[in-house]
Amino acid sequence: MLSLYLDEDVHKRVAISLRLKGYDVVSAYELQKWGLDDEEQLEFAISQKKAIFTFNVRHFIKLHLKYTKTNKRHYGIIVSKQLSLSETVVKLSNFLFKKTREDIINQLFWL
């Protein structure tokens, strides 16, 4: 099953809503991981074997390219423009329903 970590740009209610649908999702807020820089957020997700979702598109695209160039492994990066809470939940639900952990390892996706 695909596990997902929401960085601090994403409202914690997204994680709660997705868990109610049966998905393995946690947020930076729930784990008190706020205030970390973007690479620290990604490294935490990696340490937990989770993909990361963020609205911080530009920085995470750069991180993905850096990791690709240095052959550093991650469990998937999902980026999106800012969305409403309900739209975020719907789009992430659809994504999580269609993808597996193996589908997204070392990949970057636009939600």
N, C-alpha and C positions, 0 to 999 in steps of 0.2 A: 504494500500500500504506500502511496505517495504521502509523505509527511511535509508539512508546510510551516514555515516560520514567518510571521508578519513583522516587518521592521517597524520602528516607532512612528513612521509617517502614516501608518494604517490604523484606523480606530480599532480598539480592542474588541468592540462588539462584533466585528467581522469574524474574529476567531470563535467567539461564543456561538454565533449563528451557524458557522460551518460545522462546529462540533455537534450541534443539535441535529445536523444532517448526517452525522456519522463519520466525518472526516477528522483526521489527525492534524490539528492546527493549534498553534500557540502564538501569542503575540509578545513582542518585546516588553510591553507594559506588564503583562501577567508575570513575566519572569524577571521583572525589574532590570531590564537591559537597556533602559533609555540612556541617552547621553554618549553612547558609543559612536565612534566614527563609522562610516560605511563599510570599510574593510573589516573592522572589528565585528560589525553585525554579520557580515558574510562569513567570517571565520567562526563565529558562534554557531551559525546555521550548519556549517560544515561539520563542526564538532558534534552536533546533534544528528547528523545525517539527514538534514532537512533541506528542502528547496526554500528559497527566500522570495517573498513578494514585497514589492515596494512601489511607491509612486515617484521615487527619486531616480528617474529614468537615466539622466545624463551620467551620473556618477556610477551607477551599476552597469551601464553599458561599458564604460571605461574599465571597471573592475573585471568584467567578463573578458574583455579583450586582453587585459594584462594576464589573467589566469590562463587563457588559451595560449598566449605567446610563451609563457613559462611552463606549460604543461602541468599546471596546478589544477587539481580536481575540485569540482564543486558539485552539489546535488541539484542544480538548476536555479536559474534566476528568472523570475517573472516580473516584468515591469508594466506599468500602465500610467496613462495620464490620470490626474485626480478624477475620481468617480464618487458618486453618492454612495452612502452605506449600502443601500439596497442593490444598486447596480454592481457594486464590488462583490457582494455576496453571490448574486446570480452568476456573474461572469466567472468567478473563482469556482463555484459549484460545478459549472459546465466544464471548466478546465480539469478539475480534479476527477470528475466522472470519466473523462475521455483519456487521460494520460496515466501512465504508470511511472514509477520511480526510474525504471530503465529508460523510458522515453525521454526523460529530461536531464539526465546526468550530463554535466558540462555543456548544457544548452542554455540559450537565452530566448525567452518568449515574450512577445508583446501581447498583453491580455486584450 
